[in-house]
């Protein structure tokens, strides 16, 4: 359904030889999504106009606001998502996506978050994710990111497209939890760079491995080390770069040495 993510706009194409022509191009759509938690306005996210329920659930979990078991009900009303929890109303300050600066996000990231999972993945299961790294929407617009969840056999479980790399991850996690998947048995595939803030989102959801076609930041590597997450960058058909928790990719070690060395 790429057409639901896109909108046609007129533009003028100028060629290097001086020719000019009027064209129509497909652009990725962006819409504001207002999140309400227990009746109170929580935040506004700017995202692609689909999978709003998944976005809201995933965002609250990856930001450490609630756990999945605390969510009682989710309702969509136009561009608003209303979430009801089973606990007392949290003391939250209202904010918008623009007001939450990257510096603040990085500073809050990786505080005491640890993925307590011994899951390991065959390298071929990670390489298998390459075929899911590009979407039809990206081919049409060149303006979207993608996040996917792949199981330990290299099989696609969830694939989500969004204009924001962080939104895509939130939506993929939200979709997986709503479907009842065990995130400790899947790895996250992302088209985006991985600073500490992005790694911490996956860590809060209990995801043991992140692979991206891009490169991580140093802050992302340090966050992955602290959180017990395997972080892979520059995923290509011929190779990958592993920056943290190498033991989670089994072919790097002798057969049988696939357990967390921190457990001994």
C-alpha positions in Angstrom: 0.0 0.0 0.0 2.7 2.6 -0.9 0.0 5.0 -2.1 -1.2 5.5 1.4 2.2 6.8 2.5 2.7 9.1 -0.5 1.2 12.2 -2.2 1.8 13.6 -5.6 3.3 17.1 -6.0 4.2 19.2 -9.0 7.9 20.2 -9.5 10.1 21.5 -12.2 13.1 19.4 -13.3 16.1 21.3 -14.6 18.6 19.3 -16.6 22.3 20.0 -16.8 22.0 20.8 -20.5 19.5 23.6 -19.8 16.3 21.7 -20.6 13.4 22.2 -18.2 10.2 20.2 -17.7 7.2 20.1 -15.5 6.9 16.8 -13.6 4.9 15.3 -10.8 6.8 13.4 -8.1 5.7 11.3 -5.1 6.6 12.7 -1.7 6.3 10.9 1.6 3.4 12.1 3.7 3.8 13.5 7.2 1.1 14.0 9.8 0.9 15.1 13.4 -0.2 12.4 15.8 -1.3 13.5 19.3 -0.9 11.0 22.1 -3.1 11.1 25.2 -2.3 9.0 28.2 -5.1 8.3 30.7 -7.0 11.4 29.5 -4.0 13.7 29.6 -2.2 15.1 26.6 1.3 13.5 26.5 3.1 14.5 23.2 2.8 15.1 19.5 4.7 12.9 17.1 5.2 13.6 13.4 5.0 10.4 11.5 3.6 8.6 8.4 -0.2 8.4 8.6 -0.5 4.7 9.1 0.0 2.2 12.1 -0.9 4.9 14.6 -1.9 2.4 17.3 1.5 0.6 16.9 3.3 3.9 17.0 1.7 5.0 20.3 2.2 1.7 22.0 5.8 1.3 20.9 6.7 5.0 21.7 5.4 4.8 25.3 7.3 1.5 25.8 10.6 2.5 24.2 10.6 5.8 26.1 10.2 3.9 29.4 6.8 5.5 30.2 4.8 2.3 30.7 5.3 -1.4 30.2 3.2 -3.3 27.7 1.2 -5.2 30.5 0.2 -1.8 31.9 -1.7 -0.8 28.7 -5.4 -1.6 29.0 -6.9 0.0 25.9 -5.9 2.0 22.8 -8.3 4.0 20.7 -7.7 6.0 17.5 -9.8 9.1 16.8 -8.6 10.8 13.6 -5.0 12.0 14.3 -5.3 11.3 18.0 -4.4 8.2 20.0 -5.9 7.7 23.4 -4.2 5.2 25.7 -5.7 3.9 29.0 -3.4 2.2 31.5 -4.1 0.0 34.5 -2.1 2.0 36.9 -2.6 5.4 38.5 -2.1 8.4 36.2 1.7 9.1 36.0 3.0 12.6 36.7 3.8 13.7 33.2 4.7 17.0 31.8 3.3 17.8 28.3 5.8 18.2 25.6 6.1 18.1 21.8 8.5 16.3 19.5 10.3 19.5 18.7 10.8 20.4 22.4 12.6 17.1 23.1 16.1 17.9 21.9 18.6 15.2 20.8 21.0 16.2 23.6 18.4 15.6 26.2 17.5 12.2 24.7 21.1 11.2 24.6 21.7 12.2 28.2 18.7 10.2 29.3 19.7 7.1 27.3 21.1 3.9 28.6 20.6 4.5 32.3 20.6 1.1 33.9 18.9 -0.7 31.0 20.1 -4.2 30.5 18.8 -6.9 28.1 18.8 -10.0 30.2 18.6 -12.5 27.4 21.0 -15.2 26.2 19.7 -15.2 22.6 22.2 -15.8 19.8 21.8 -15.6 16.1 23.5 -17.4 13.2 25.3 -15.0 10.9 23.2 -16.3 8.0 20.0 -15.3 9.8 21.4 -11.7 10.0 22.5 -11.6 6.4 19.0 -12.8 5.4 17.7 -9.5 6.7 19.3 -7.7 3.7 16.4 -8.5 1.5 14.0 -6.6 3.8 16.0 -3.4 4.0 14.3 -1.6 1.2 10.5 -0.9 0.8 8.4 0.1 -2.3 7.6 3.4 -0.5 11.3 4.2 -0.3 11.8 3.4 -3.9 9.0 5.8 -4.9 9.9 8.7 -2.5 13.5 8.3 -1.3 12.1 9.8 1.8 11.3 7.1 4.3 13.0 4.8 6.9 12.2 1.2 7.6 12.4 -1.1 10.7 11.8 -4.8 10.7 11.9 -7.6 13.2 13.5 -10.9 12.0 13.4 -14.2 13.9 16.3 -16.5 14.7 15.8 -18.4 11.5 16.1 -15.2 9.4 12.3 -15.0 8.7 10.6 -11.7 8.5 8.1 -11.1 11.4 7.3 -7.4 11.1 8.2 -4.7 8.6 7.2 -1.1 9.0 7.8 2.1 7.0 7.8 5.6 8.4 9.3 9.0 7.6 11.2 8.9 10.9 13.8 6.2 11.9 12.7 6.4 15.5 9.0 6.2 14.5 9.7 3.1 12.4 11.3 1.4 15.4 8.4 2.4 17.7 5.9 1.1 15.3 7.7 -2.2 14.7 8.0 -2.8 18.5 4.4 -1.8 19.1 3.2 -4.1 16.3 5.2 -7.0 17.6 3.9 -6.7 21.1 0.3 -6.3 20.0 0.8 -9.6 18.0 2.2 -11.3 21.1 5.7 -11.9 19.7 8.6 -12.6 22.0 11.0 -9.8 21.2 14.0 -11.6 22.9 13.9 -14.1 20.0 14.1 -11.5 17.3 16.6 -8.9 16.1 15.8 -5.4 14.9 16.7 -4.4 11.4 16.9 -0.6 10.8 17.8 1.7 7.9 18.8 4.5 10.2 21.9 5.5 12.1 22.1 4.2 15.7 22.9 6.8 18.4 22.5 5.9 22.1 18.8 7.1 22.0 17.9 4.6 19.2 19.8 1.7 20.8 18.1 2.4 24.2 14.6 2.2 22.5 15.4 -1.4 21.4 16.9 -2.2 24.8 13.8 -1.1 26.7 11.8 -3.6 24.6 14.2 -6.4 25.3 15.6 -6.7 21.8 19.1 -8.4 21.9 20.5 -7.5 18.5 20.3 -4.5 16.2 21.5 -4.5 12.6 21.6 -1.4 10.3 22.8 -0.7 6.8 24.1 2.6 8.2 26.8 3.1 10.8 26.3 3.6 14.5 27.5 6.6 16.5 30.1 6.1 19.3 27.3 6.8 21.8 25.3 4.0 20.2 28.2 1.5 20.6 28.7 2.4 24.2 25.0 2.2 24.9 24.9 -1.3 23.3 27.8 -2.5 25.4 26.1 -1.3 28.6 22.7 -2.8 27.6 24.1 -6.2 26.5 23.0 -5.7 22.9 24.8 -6.8 19.8 25.1 -3.8 17.5 25.8 -4.4 13.8 26.5 -1.7 11.2 27.1 -1.6 7.5 25.1 -4.7 6.9 25.8 -5.8 3.3 25.6 -9.0 1.3 29.3 -9.6 1.6 30.0 -8.5 5.2 28.9 -6.8 8.4 30.6 -4.8 11.2 30.0 -5.9 14.8 30.6 -3.3 17.4 29.3 -4.8 20.6 28.3 -8.2 22.2 30.0 -10.2 19.4 29.0 -13.5 21.2 25.4 -13.1 20.0 26.5 -13.9 16.4 27.4 -17.6 16.7 29.8 -18.1 13.8 32.3 -15.7 15.3 33.2 -18.3 17.9 33.9 -22.0 18.1 30.8 -24.1 18.1 29.5 -24.4 21.6 30.7 -21.0 22.7 27.4 -19.3 22.1 26.5 -18.3 25.6 26.8 -14.9 27.2 30.3 -14.7 28.6 29.0 -12.4 31.3 26.9 -15.3 32.8 30.0 -17.2 34.0 
